[in-house]
Amino acid sequence: MTESHKDYSDHLDFKDRETLEEYLANFTQFVDAQEQSDGTQPIIQDQWLWSYEGGKSSFHLVVSVMIHGNEIGPLEGLLDVMDALNSGKIKYDGRLSCFIGNPKAARLNQRFLDIDLNRVFDSNLLQNEINKLENVDEPTKIPHEIQRAQNLLPILDQADLYIDFHQTILESSQPFYICPFSEEAWHWARILGGAKAWVTRHPAQLSGGLKCADEYVRQKGKAALALELGKAGFSAKARAGVWKSLNRALSAINQLSQDSQASQNLLLESLAQTEPELEFYQTSFRCEFKQADFKLKAGLINFQSVQEHEQLSEEDSPLLLAQEAGALLFPKYPARDDNGLAIEPKPKELYRMVSLLSSHPKEIWPDLFESEEPNKNKG
Ligand SMILES: [Zn+2]
C-alpha cells in the first residue's frame, strides 16, 4: 500500500524464485487445460486469468493475487483452491474468475515496474494515459501497469463479489482487511473470516487509496474486499488465509444460490451474523516522510500497539513521537546511504496510525445501510 516500488530491499532468494516459477507454471497449466475443455469461456483472453463455471448460479466471484508483484504468498492458497475445484473436492455452483495481477513485477521481486497497478483502476485515468501516448508508434511505451489495468477492468466489471489478496512489507501482528466500508462488504468480511480487524473509511472520504481495484468494484455498487495476509512471501499463514476465506465464500455463495433472488440479502446478513463481529479501525494519522533522516526505531511491525507519546524514532533520527495511542501500520525501513539518509525515491509515508472507530459503522455512517430509514436524522 505504499508508493515506492523499491521498498523491498531484500531479494527473492533462489528457493522462492524457483517456487514462484513452479506456481506460475501450475497456473498456466490450469489456464491451458481450460482452453482445451469445451466448458468455461473466460471473460477475456488473458494469460493470467482462470475461470470456473459451476453452472447453477450466475453469481460471479472474482479473486486476485499479486496486484502488487512481490506479494507472492497468496498465489499458493489460490492454486490449492483451483486444484480442489478442478478435482471436485470443492463443490461450487457459481462463476469464479481468478487472476494474477502483476507476474512480471513478481519475477523481478518488485511491487511494480512503471507505476503502482493498484492506483490506476480507473477508466478515465487509463484513457488519459493512452491519449497522452497517442502519437507514440510503439505500444511498448505504454507503462506496463496501464496495459495491465486495461486488460483487467473488464473482469472487475463483472464481479458480484471481489476479493483481492495482498501482503505487507513487514510482518503483521494479525491479518486485516483494508478497504472502504459498505454494508454488503461487511457481511462478506465476517463470512470469509479472513481477519478480525478492518481498516476502513466512509467511501466518500478521499484517500490515497482511490483507484484501487477494490475501490473500482465498490464504485460499481458491488462488494469488494482487500485482505492483507502478513509479510510478503510464501508462508503457511498466507496459504491458509486464502484457503479458508475462499472456501467460506464459495460455500456461502452455494447457499445463496439456492435462495430466491429477493431474499438473498437477508440470507447474506443472517450468514454473517453467525460469525464474530469485526473490529473497525480508521486511519488517524499519516507520518509523512518529510526528511530523509527520519528513521523509525528497529523492529516495528504492522498492527503493533503504540502508546500515546511513545518514541518511534531511532536515536540518530529527529524525534518522532506517537501523537496518540493506537496501532501502527505500514512502518518503512528504506535503504539508506552512508550518511543514514533514505535513498530516493523514498516512500511518501514513514508510517501510519490507525485507531478503533468510536462506535459501529451503523451508528457512524447510517447512510451506508439499506435498512436505515432515509433522512431520519436530517432536518
Ligand atoms: Zn499490496
Residues whose N, C-alpha, C, O or C-beta is under 5 A from the ligand:
A	BS01	ZN	M1 H68 E71 H166 Q167
